[in-house]
């Protein structure tokens, strides 16, 4: 059982909130990487459209990730927000990984990114947990301070 600990921090004035939440499956014997979910908050660039943001991120994946290979991609909706998803694999130092990334256009120029990652051969076994994680995602209005 996990200890009941809450972690918060005050964002410095003028800084951009890039909050991240990371959930990881336990690393089992013989596994090189534990399946994980990363939820991140980002902001569109100045005068950047949501699709331009997505393209910029995907171009970054293609340039930085060795043996990057697109499996599928396309627009959609996540919890009534416009979204774009891409599924791809690439060769990490730990072996072949598969990732599915959902870019979600939240209000006020915020982009929420939901990334599910697992070893390629284990990805399908984790898919139900990944789907539930996306279903449980809550994107709500921020609190004004």
C-alpha positions as CSV (number, residue, x, y, z in Angstrom):
1,X,0.0,0.0,0.0
2,X,1.2,3.5,-0.9
3,X,1.8,6.1,1.8
4,X,-0.8,8.9,1.7
5,X,1.5,11.7,0.5
6,X,0.4,14.7,-1.5
7,X,3.0,16.7,-3.4
8,X,2.4,20.3,-4.5
9,X,4.4,23.3,-5.5
10,X,3.9,26.9,-6.3
11,X,4.5,27.9,-9.9
12,X,6.8,31.0,-10.1
13,X,5.1,34.1,-11.5
14,X,5.3,34.3,-15.2
15,X,6.4,30.7,-15.6
16,X,4.4,28.1,-17.7
17,X,2.7,25.2,-15.9
18,X,4.1,22.0,-17.4
19,X,2.8,19.7,-14.7
20,X,3.5,15.9,-15.2
21,X,1.9,12.9,-13.7
22,X,3.7,9.5,-14.1
23,X,2.2,6.1,-13.2
24,X,4.4,3.1,-13.6
25,X,3.6,-0.6,-13.5
26,X,5.9,-2.6,-11.2
27,X,9.0,-3.8,-13.0
28,X,8.8,-7.6,-13.2
29,X,11.9,-9.9,-13.3
30,X,13.3,-10.1,-16.8
31,X,11.6,-6.9,-17.9
32,X,13.8,-4.1,-19.3
33,X,11.2,-1.4,-18.9
34,X,8.0,-1.1,-16.8
35,X,4.8,-0.1,-18.7
36,X,3.9,3.5,-17.8
37,X,1.5,6.3,-18.4
38,X,2.7,9.9,-18.5
39,X,0.2,12.8,-18.4
40,X,1.7,16.2,-19.1
41,X,0.4,19.8,-19.4
42,X,1.9,22.2,-22.0
43,X,0.9,25.3,-23.8
44,X,0.6,26.2,-27.5
45,X,3.3,28.4,-28.9
46,X,2.6,32.0,-29.8
47,X,0.1,32.0,-32.7
48,X,0.4,28.2,-33.0
49,X,-2.6,26.1,-33.8
50,X,-3.4,22.8,-32.1
51,X,-2.5,20.9,-35.2
52,X,0.8,22.8,-35.6
53,X,1.6,21.9,-32.0
54,X,0.9,18.2,-32.7
55,X,3.0,18.2,-35.9
56,X,5.9,19.9,-34.1
57,X,5.8,17.3,-31.4
58,X,5.6,14.4,-33.9
59,X,8.4,15.9,-36.0
60,X,10.5,15.9,-32.8
61,X,9.7,12.3,-32.1
62,X,10.7,11.3,-35.7
63,X,14.0,13.3,-35.4
64,X,15.0,12.2,-31.9
65,X,13.8,8.6,-31.5
66,X,16.0,5.9,-33.2
67,X,14.2,3.8,-35.8
68,X,10.9,5.7,-35.3
69,X,8.1,4.0,-37.1
70,X,4.5,5.3,-37.2
71,X,1.9,2.6,-36.7
72,X,-1.3,4.8,-36.9
73,X,-2.4,8.3,-36.3
74,X,-5.4,10.6,-36.7
75,X,-7.7,13.2,-35.2
76,X,-10.5,12.4,-32.8
77,X,-12.1,13.5,-29.5
78,X,-11.2,12.8,-25.9
79,X,-13.7,13.7,-23.2
80,X,-15.4,16.3,-25.6
81,X,-12.1,18.0,-26.4
82,X,-10.4,17.9,-29.9
83,X,-7.6,15.4,-29.9
84,X,-4.9,13.9,-32.1
85,X,-3.3,10.6,-31.5
86,X,-0.3,8.8,-32.8
87,X,0.9,5.3,-32.1
88,X,4.5,4.4,-33.0
89,X,7.4,2.2,-32.0
90,X,11.1,3.0,-31.7
91,X,14.3,1.4,-30.5
92,X,15.3,2.6,-27.0
93,X,18.4,1.5,-25.1
94,X,16.1,-0.9,-23.3
95,X,14.7,-2.5,-26.5
96,X,11.8,-1.9,-28.9
97,X,9.1,0.3,-27.3
98,X,5.6,1.1,-28.4
99,X,4.0,4.4,-27.5
100,X,0.5,5.8,-28.0
101,X,0.3,9.6,-27.5
102,X,-2.9,11.5,-27.3
103,X,-2.6,15.3,-27.7
104,X,-5.7,16.9,-26.2
105,X,-6.7,20.5,-26.9
106,X,-7.8,21.9,-23.5
107,X,-9.2,25.4,-23.0
108,X,-7.0,28.6,-23.0
109,X,-4.2,27.2,-25.2
110,X,-3.4,24.3,-22.9
111,X,-2.5,21.0,-24.4
112,X,-2.7,17.8,-22.3
113,X,-0.6,14.9,-23.5
114,X,-1.5,11.4,-22.4
115,X,1.3,8.9,-23.3
116,X,1.1,5.1,-22.8
117,X,4.4,3.3,-23.1
118,X,5.4,-0.4,-22.9
119,X,7.8,-2.8,-24.5
120,X,6.5,-3.5,-28.0
121,X,5.8,-7.2,-27.3
122,X,4.0,-6.4,-24.0
123,X,2.0,-3.4,-25.2
124,X,-1.2,-5.3,-26.1
125,X,-1.3,-6.9,-22.6
126,X,-1.3,-3.4,-21.0
127,X,-3.8,-1.9,-23.4
128,X,-6.8,-2.3,-21.1
129,X,-5.0,-0.4,-18.3
130,X,-4.0,2.3,-20.8
131,X,-7.6,2.6,-22.0
132,X,-8.9,2.9,-18.5
133,X,-6.3,5.5,-17.6
134,X,-7.4,7.6,-20.6
135,X,-11.1,7.1,-19.6
136,X,-10.3,8.2,-16.0
137,X,-8.5,11.4,-17.1
138,X,-10.2,14.5,-15.9
139,X,-9.5,17.9,-17.5
140,X,-11.2,20.7,-15.6
141,X,-10.9,24.4,-15.1
142,X,-7.9,25.6,-13.3
143,X,-8.0,27.4,-10.0
144,X,-7.3,31.1,-10.0
145,X,-4.9,32.3,-7.3
